[in-house]
Amino acid sequence: EDNLYFFDAISPSVANDSIDFSKAFFGSRYDTDGADYLNCPFTQSEYENFYNALINAERIEIKDFEPDKLFEGCLPVEIVAIRGIDALRFGAMKPVGLPLPSSDPAAKEKDRIAYAVVQLRREQADTESWNLVGFQTRLTYSEQKRVFQMIPGLENAEFTRFGSMHKNAYIKSPWLLEPTLQVGEFPTILVAGCLAGVEGYVEDIATGHLAGLALTALVKGMEINVPSQDTMHGSLVRAITNPKNIPFQPIAATLGLLPPLEKRVRRKKERRLSSVNRSVESINGFVETLRSKGYNIPDAVEFS
């Protein structure tokens, strides 16, 4: 925590509107943290079929990530599985403390325990993307889709991000960075790109651009402006600087990071178009604010 945080794996995420909520239930283990998690319960036969598919799925073999070089607390889910058929049931898929919903108030908790449970948690408190807890993996993308769609409730899941493993170095931005991308204790230092915990060339450029604008404001003694959260720039910055986003994993731009629309839109295509149009309007407003302060910024590209 005093040095660069070396990243080794991320779990896949799925879109909210692709989950079958009739097969899942909300609740935290032992009801300690409120209904922060969505739980997908397995019967014994469902679990055994899933387990066999998982341990036999095609993996990306990378020498740098042999099991003895991985952190024990962040092993790929398929590596944990090959240790024994019940290894996951005593780990990431432990059903204890997560009783199934029952219409019988007298039903005992021990009689309502599923054989195994996969937990999903929102990427952010108010976003539309769910992370598979403890499912960091090095399965190929096609195998992740095939195997993880065997999870009850995720049969038609749309993956907003697949799990992956690679070496990287980044700071614990939620603990260290302000929304202006300044280091809290050292406000003349700004961090962006991979080191700040964003993934992808476009994301690196976007945060680098914002850091450059912030540095200009610092030099000129002006207030630093930050894009609103309904823009992709703003939602990325929020994701990497939100103190609640711990444990922290590098984040790429997805529509799931954007806050929900104020008015519910049923059709997925129309909902996404509405989110994009809202973002374009907001980012254009951000540009006009900067121009009013003397920044020389070209016209934004019109979305169509």
C-alpha positions in Angstrom: 0.0 0.0 0.0 3.1 2.3 0.2 4.2 1.2 -3.3 2.9 0.4 -6.7 0.1 -2.1 -6.6 0.9 -5.0 -8.9 -2.2 -6.2 -10.7 -2.6 -9.8 -11.6 -6.2 -10.6 -12.5 -9.7 -9.3 -13.0 -13.1 -11.0 -13.0 -15.6 -10.7 -15.9 -18.6 -8.4 -15.7 -22.1 -8.7 -17.2 -24.7 -6.2 -18.2 -27.7 -5.7 -15.8 -30.3 -6.1 -18.5 -29.0 -9.5 -19.6 -29.4 -11.1 -16.2 -32.4 -13.4 -15.5 -33.4 -12.0 -12.1 -36.1 -14.7 -11.6 -33.3 -17.2 -10.9 -31.3 -14.9 -8.6 -31.8 -13.2 -5.3 -30.3 -10.2 -3.5 -28.5 -10.5 -0.2 -25.1 -10.3 1.5 -23.5 -13.1 3.4 -25.0 -13.3 6.9 -26.9 -10.2 6.0 -24.0 -8.1 7.2 -23.7 -5.5 4.4 -27.3 -5.1 3.3 -28.4 -6.3 -0.2 -25.2 -5.4 -2.0 -24.9 -8.7 -3.8 -26.9 -10.6 -6.4 -26.7 -14.3 -5.8 -27.0 -17.1 -8.4 -27.8 -20.4 -6.6 -26.9 -23.9 -8.0 -28.4 -27.3 -7.4 -25.9 -30.1 -7.0 -26.3 -31.3 -10.6 -26.0 -27.7 -12.0 -22.8 -27.3 -10.0 -21.3 -30.6 -11.1 -21.9 -29.7 -14.8 -20.5 -26.3 -14.3 -17.4 -27.6 -12.4 -16.6 -30.2 -15.2 -16.9 -27.5 -17.9 -14.7 -25.2 -15.9 -11.8 -27.5 -15.3 -11.8 -28.8 -18.9 -12.1 -25.3 -20.5 -9.4 -24.0 -22.7 -7.0 -21.7 -20.9 -4.4 -19.1 -22.0 -1.1 -20.5 -20.9 1.3 -17.8 -19.8 4.6 -18.8 -18.2 4.7 -15.7 -15.9 1.4 -16.8 -14.3 2.2 -20.3 -13.3 0.3 -21.1 -10.0 3.3 -20.8 -7.8 3.9 -17.3 -9.0 0.3 -16.1 -8.2 -1.0 -14.5 -5.1 -2.9 -17.2 -3.2 -5.8 -14.8 -2.5 -6.2 -14.1 -6.2 -5.9 -17.4 -8.0 -7.7 -18.0 -11.3 -11.1 -19.6 -10.5 -10.2 -22.6 -12.7 -6.9 -23.2 -10.8 -8.8 -23.3 -7.5 -11.3 -25.7 -9.1 -8.7 -28.3 -10.1 -7.8 -28.6 -6.4 -11.0 -30.6 -5.9 -14.6 -30.6 -6.7 -15.6 -28.9 -3.5 -12.8 -26.3 -3.5 -15.0 -23.6 -4.9 -17.9 -24.5 -2.6 -15.6 -23.7 0.3 -14.3 -20.6 -1.4 -15.8 -18.1 -3.9 -19.0 -20.2 -4.3 -19.6 -20.9 -0.6 -23.4 -20.9 0.0 -23.2 -20.5 3.8 -24.9 -17.4 5.1 -26.9 -16.9 1.9 -30.3 -18.7 2.6 -32.6 -19.0 -0.4 -35.7 -16.8 -0.3 -38.7 -18.7 1.2 -42.4 -17.9 1.5 -42.5 -19.9 4.7 -41.4 -17.7 7.6 -40.9 -20.8 9.8 -38.4 -22.4 7.4 -35.0 -22.9 9.0 -32.0 -21.3 7.3 -30.1 -24.7 7.2 -32.9 -26.1 5.1 -32.7 -23.2 2.6 -29.0 -23.4 1.7 -28.2 -23.8 -2.0 -25.5 -26.3 -3.1 -23.3 -23.5 -4.3 -23.7 -19.8 -5.1 -22.0 -17.3 -7.4 -22.2 -13.7 -6.1 -22.4 -10.7 -8.4 -21.6 -7.1 -7.2 -22.2 -3.9 -9.0 -19.1 -2.3 -10.5 -20.3 1.0 -8.9 -23.2 1.7 -6.7 -25.3 3.3 -9.4 -24.2 1.6 -12.6 -25.6 -1.1 -14.8 -22.7 -3.6 -14.8 -22.1 -6.5 -12.4 -18.8 -8.2 -11.5 -18.5 -11.9 -10.8 -17.0 -12.0 -7.4 -13.9 -14.2 -7.1 -14.0 -15.2 -10.8 -10.6 -13.9 -12.0 -9.6 -16.2 -14.8 -7.3 -16.9 -17.7 -9.9 -18.9 -19.7 -10.1 -17.8 -23.4 -12.9 -15.3 -24.0 -15.0 -17.8 -25.9 -14.7 -20.3 -23.1 -15.6 -17.7 -20.5 -18.8 -17.0 -22.4 -19.6 -20.7 -22.8 -18.8 -21.7 -19.2 -20.0 -18.7 -17.3 -23.3 -18.7 -19.1 -23.9 -22.0 -17.3 -24.4 -20.0 -14.1 -28.1 -19.9 -13.3 -29.5 -16.5 -14.3 -26.6 -15.8 -16.7 -27.7 -18.0 -19.5 -28.1 -15.0 -21.8 -25.5 -12.8 -20.1 -23.9 -10.0 -22.1 -20.3 -9.6 -21.0 -19.3 -5.9 -20.6 -15.8 -7.1 -19.7 -14.1 -10.5 -19.9 -11.7 -11.7 -17.1 -8.0 -11.5 -17.9 -4.6 -11.8 -16.4 -1.5 -9.7 -17.1 1.3 -7.9 -15.4 0.7 -4.2 -14.7 1.6 -1.6 -12.1 -0.7 1.1 -10.8 -1.4 3.1 -7.7 -4.4 2.6 -5.5 -6.1 5.6 -7.0 -9.3 5.4 -4.9 -7.1 6.0 -1.8 -4.7 8.5 -3.4 -6.3 10.5 -6.2 -8.8 13.4 -6.1 -11.5 13.7 -8.9 -9.1 16.3 -10.4 -6.5 13.5 -10.8 -4.3 15.2 -8.2 -2.5 13.2 -5.6 -4.3 14.2 -2.4 -1.2 15.0 -0.2 0.8 16.3 -3.2 -1.7 18.4 -5.3 1.0 19.5 -7.8 1.4 15.9 -8.8 -1.2 14.5 -11.3 -1.6 10.9 -12.4 -3.3 9.5 -15.5 -3.3 6.5 -17.8 -2.3 3.0 -16.8 -0.6 4.3 -13.6 -4.0 5.7 -12.5 -5.7 2.4 -13.2 -7.5 2.8 -16.5 -7.1 0.2 -19.3 -7.0 0.9 -23.0 -5.3 3.4 -25.3 -8.4 5.6 -25.5 -8.8 5.6 -21.8 -5.1 6.5 -21.3 -5.5 9.4 -23.7 -8.8 10.6 -22.1 -7.4 10.8 -18.6 -4.1 12.2 -19.9 -6.0 15.0 -21.6 -7.9 15.7 -18.4 -4.7 15.8 -16.4 -3.2 18.2 -18.9 -6.2 20.5 -18.6 -6.0 20.3 -14.8 -2.3 21.2 -14.9 -3.0 24.2 -17.1 -5.5 25.4 -14.6 -3.0 24.9 -11.8 -0.3 26.9 -13.6 -2.8 29.7 -14.3 -4.2 29.7 -10.8 -7.7 28.8 -12.0 -10.3 26.3 -10.6 -9.9 22.8 -12.1 -13.1 21.7 -13.9 -14.1 18.0 -14.0 -16.5 16.5 -16.5 -19.8 15.4 -15.1 -20.4 11.7 -14.3 -22.8 11.2 -17.2 -19.8 11.6 -19.6 -17.4 8.7 -20.2 -14.5 10.9 -19.2 -16.3 11.8 -15.9 -17.4 8.2 -15.2 -13.9 6.9 -15.7 -12.5 9.4 -13.3 -15.2 8.7 -10.8 -14.5 4.9 -11.1 -10.8 5.3 -10.3 -11.1 7.9 -7.6 -14.2 6.6 -5.7 -13.0 5.6 -2.2 -15.6 2.9 -2.1 -14.1 1.2 -5.1 -11.9 -1.2 -3.0 -10.5 -3.7 -3.9 -9.4 -1.7 -6.9 -9.0 -3.2 -10.4 -8.1 -1.4 -13.6 -11.1 -0.2 -15.5 -11.9 0.2 -19.2 -14.6 2.4 -20.6 -18.0 0.6 -20.9 -21.6 1.9 -21.0 -22.1 0.1 -17.7 -20.0 2.8 -16.0 -22.5 5.5 -16.9 -25.3 6.3 -14.3 -28.8 5.1 -15.2 -31.1 7.4 -17.2 -33.6 9.4 -15.1 -36.4 8.0 -17.2 -36.5 4.2 -17.8 -36.1 3.3 -21.5 -37.1 -0.3 -22.3 -35.3 -1.1 -25.6 -31.6 -1.7 -25.1 -30.6 0.1 -28.3 -32.6 3.2 -27.5 -31.4 3.2 -23.9 -27.8 3.1 -25.1 -28.4 5.8 -27.6 -30.0 8.0 -25.0 -27.0 7.5 -22.7 -24.6 8.5 -25.5 -26.6 11.5 -26.5 -26.7 12.6 -22.8 -23.0 12.2 -22.6 -22.3 14.2 -25.8 -24.5 17.1 -24.5 -22.7 17.1 -21.2 -19.2 17.0 -22.7 -20.1 19.8 -25.1 -21.1 21.8 -22.1 -17.8 21.0 -20.4 -16.0 22.2 -23.5 -17.9 25.5 -23.5 -17.0 26.1 -19.9 -13.3 25.6 -20.7 -13.6 27.9 -23.7 -15.1 30.6 -21.5 -12.0 30.5 -19.4 -9.7 31.0 -22.3 -8.8 27.5 -23.3 -8.3 27.0 -27.1 -10.3 23.9 -27.7 -11.5 22.8 -31.2 -15.1 21.8 -31.8 -16.2 18.5 -30.4 -17.1 15.8 -33.0 -20.8 15.6 -33.5 -22.3 12.1 -32.7 -24.5 10.4 -35.2 
